[in-house]
Amino acid sequence: MSELGRSLVPVVSRIIIVLAVSALGQLSAGPSVAQAQVQLYVGADATYSNRYVWRGLTRTSHKVIQPGTFVSVATGQSFMTLGAWASVEPLTSRAGQLSDTGVDEWGWGEFNYWLEYQRGFGLLDAAIGWTGYVFDNEAAAGGRTSDFNTGEVYGRLQLRTRPVSGKLAVWYDVDNVDGAYVETSADLQIPFVPVASLYVTGLAGWSLGQEVSGANPTTGYFADDGLTHVDLSAWTSFRIGHGLSIASALHVQLNRDASTKLTSADPADSDRSSKVWFSLALSWVHSLGVTP
C-alpha cells in the first residue's frame, strides 16, 4: 500500500468510529428514542447497461443486466439496510470483449452483499457500511475467479442541499487489496416536471493504495495512485406510481489512469482517453408499515 493509502487509514477510522458511536447511542438511548416508531421498507431494482463500468474501469464491454434488492429498518433519522446485488451477462462473451464470466461464457459475473448504517444530521447524511464481493467464474475462459473475492468497509458523507449537492465516499479494502478508493462528486438538480428532475453530475475517482502490486492482478485495480478518471453524467428519474420509478443515465468519462483507458480486449482499445455508456433502470420501494 502507498504512503497516501496509509495516511488515509486514520481518517476512515475516525469516520467509522464516530458513526458507530452514534448508532450505539441510538440503540441505548432513553425511552423517547427506544419507543420511536420503526418503519420497514423493502425494495428491488434492475438496471440495463450497454457496458459495466466500475470505478472508471471497464469490467464488461458488452451488455449487462444488474438486479438488486434490499430491506431497510428506519427509526427517526437512522436507517439500517441489508442488500444484495449482481451483475449478469445475458449474452455469450466473444474474443476481443472484456468480461467477468470469460470468453464463450455468459451468466452471473459478480455477486455483492452489503450492510449499511445511515443517519441524517440536518442537511448532512452520513453512512458506514460493508460490501462483500463474490466471483466464481472459470479461469480457463479468462473469467474473474474466486481469487478476486474480497471485502471493503466504507464511509460516505452527503450534503443534501439544492440545487447543488455534494458527496464524499471512501472505500477501504481490508482483504486482497489493502488500499482505499475515494470518490468526490457534485450534483446539479434541474426540475422540469412535478415528478422528475434532470441531474448533471461531475465525479472524480482517486486511488489511494488500490494500484496493482507486482504481477498479481488480485492485489489491486489501477496502474498508479492518484486521480483515476472524471465521470460527467446526466440522469433523470420518473415516478410512475405504486412505488415504481424509471431512471436513465448517460455517462461521458475522461480516463486518467492506464487501467481506466482500457475499453475492450482489443489492443486498439488499450489507451482510450474517454468512454461513453448509458443505462436504464427500473426500481420499486414498498413500505411494510410502522411498528410502535
N, C-alpha and C positions, 0 to 999 in steps of 0.2 A: 504494500500500500504506500502511496506517495505521502510526502510531508503535508500536502494540502488535505489529504484524506484524514491523516492522523489529527490534524488541527481541528477538523470538523467534529470529531467524536465528542468532545466536551459539550459543544453546542447542542447536538442531537440529544445527548444525555439530559441536559437541563430541560429541554422541551418535554421529553418523556416524563421526567420526574415531576415537573410542575403539573402536567395534566393528570398523571396518575394520582398525585396527592389530591387534586380536585375531585377525581372520580371517587376516591375513598371518602372524601369529605361529604359527598352527596349521599353515599351509602350509609354513613354513620351519623348523619345529621339528626336534628331533633324531630319531634312528631310532625311539625309543619311540612318538612320535606318527605319524611317517611310515608305520610299519608297522602302525598300528592298523587294525582291521577296518573295512571300508566297507559300510554297509547301504544297499541301494537299495529305494525304495518308489515305487509308482505309485498314483494314486487318482483317483476321479471322483465327482461328486455332481450331483444335480438337485433344485432347490427350486421348489415351487409356492407362490405368494403371491397373496392377493386384491388387493394393490396393491404397487407398487415404491416404497419409501421409502428415500432415500439421504441420509445426514447430516441426517435430520429433514425433508428436502424430498420432497414427493410428486412423483415423476417420472412415474409412470404410475398413474392412478386406477382401473385395472381389472386383470384377472388377468394374471399373468406366469409364465413358466417360465424358470428361470435355471440352465443347466448349467455345470459347471466341471470341469477336470481338472488334474492336476499330476504332476510327477516330482520326487523328493527324494533327495538323497545325504546320508547321515548318517555322521559319524565322531566317536565319543565323544559329547561334549555339543554338537556342532556339526551344523547342517543347512543345506544349500544347496538351495533349491527354485525350480523354474520352473513357472509355471502360466498357465492361460488361463481366462476366464470370460465369459459372455454373458448378456444379458437379452433374452428373446424374448417378444413379444406375440402369442399364438396366435389372438386374435380381432381383428376389424377395429375400430379405434377410431372412436367416434362423436363428433359435435359435443357439446360440454359435458364431454368427458373429457380429462384430461391424458394425454399420450402422447409417447414418444420417436420413434415412427415417423410420427406425424401423423394427421390426420383422414382416415378412409376408407382407412387403411393398416394393415398388420399385418406381423409377421415380426421380423427382428433389429433391436432398438433400440439396442443398445450391445455393444461387444466390449472386453474388458480383457486385457492380458497383464502378468505381473508376475514379478519375480525377487527372492528374499529370502534373506538370510543370518541364521540364528538360532543363538544359543549360550546354554547354560544355565550359571548361576553359582549352584549350590546351589538354593535356593528361588526364585531370580530368573531369569527368561528375558528375554533382550534380543534385539532384531532390528532390522535395517535393510533397506530394500528400495526398489524402484522399481515404479511402476504406470503403464502407458500406457493412455489412454482413447481409443477409436476410435468415431466415429459416421459414418454415411453415409446419412442419411435426406433426404427431399425437403423443401426449403424451402417449396415451393408448398403442401404439405399441412400446414405448421406443424411439421415434424419437426426433430429435432436433427441439424444438418448437420455436415460435416467442419470447419466453423469452430470447433466446440467441442472438437476433438481437442486433447489436452494430456497432460502427464506430471507425476508427482509423485514426490518422494523421501519416505520416511517412516522413522520410528523408533518402536519400541514397547518398553516395559518392563512385565513382568507378574510379579506376586508370586504364586507357586503355594502358598499356604497354605490350609488347610481348617479350619473350614467356610467361612471368608470369605477371598476373594482380591481383588486389586485390579489395575487396569491403567491405564496412561497411554500414549496413542498420539498421534503428531504427524505430519501430512501437510503437505508444503510443495510447492505448485505452482510449478514452475520455468519454465512456458511462458506460457499465456494469462493466468492469474490472478495469479501472482506474490504469493502470500499463503499463510497457514497455517490449518489447521483442527486442533483439538485435541479429543480425547475422553478423559474421565476416567470410570471405571466401577468398580463393586464387585459381586461375585457372592456369593450365599449358597447353599451346597450343602446339600440335604436328601435324604440317601439314603432310599429307600423299598423297593427290592428289590435283590437282589445285582447285577443287570445294568443298573440305571438309577438316576438321581438326578433330583430336581427342583431347578432353579436359579432363583433370583429375582435379577434384575439391575437395578441402578439406573445409568443412564448420563446424563452431561451433555455436550452438544456446545458448542464455543466457536469462533467465527470470529475469527481474528487476521489480518486482511488479505484475506479472501475475500469481501468485500462487492462488489457490482456497482459499477463506476465509470462514471458518466455513463449514457448510454442504450444502451451496448453490452452485451448480455446475456452475451457470451462472456468478459467480464473478471471475473466473479465469480458467486457463488451466493446470497448473503444480502443483506438490505437494510442491515444495520448490523453493526459489530463487537460482540463480547461473547457472552453466553450466547444460544444459538440455540434450544435445546429440551432437555427432560428426557424420557428414554425409560424407562419402567418395564415390565419384561417378566418373563414366567415361561416357562421352556422345559425340555424333557426330551429325553433321547436313550436309545434302547434298542438294545443289540447283539443282532442276530438270527443271527449266525454267518457263517462264510466271509468275514469282513472287512466284512460289511454292517451298517449301523445306520440307524435311522429316528429323526428328530428332529422335534419340533413346537414352535412358539413362539407366544405371544400377547403383543402389544405395546399398551400404552396410552401415548400420547405427549402431553406438555404443551408447547404451542407458545409460544415467546417471540419469535423474530424474525418479521417480517411475511411473509417468504418461506416459512417453515415453516407458517404459518397457512393457506396456500392448499392446499385438498384436492381441488379439481376445477376445470375451466374455467368452471363456472357462477359468475356473480358472487356468488350467495348463499353460496358456499363459499370466499370470498376472505379471511375473517377468523375462521377457526375456532380456538378456544382449545385444542382437543385432537383427536386422531385415534386410531383403533383399527385394527389389522390383524393377520393371522395368517399363518403359513407352515407348510409341511410339506416335509421334506427326506429324501431317500434318499442315502446315501453309501457308498462302497466304498474300502477301502485294502488293498493287497496288497504283501507283501514279495517282492522278486525274488532274495533270498538275500544271502549275505555274500561279499564279495571280500577276500581276505587282503591 
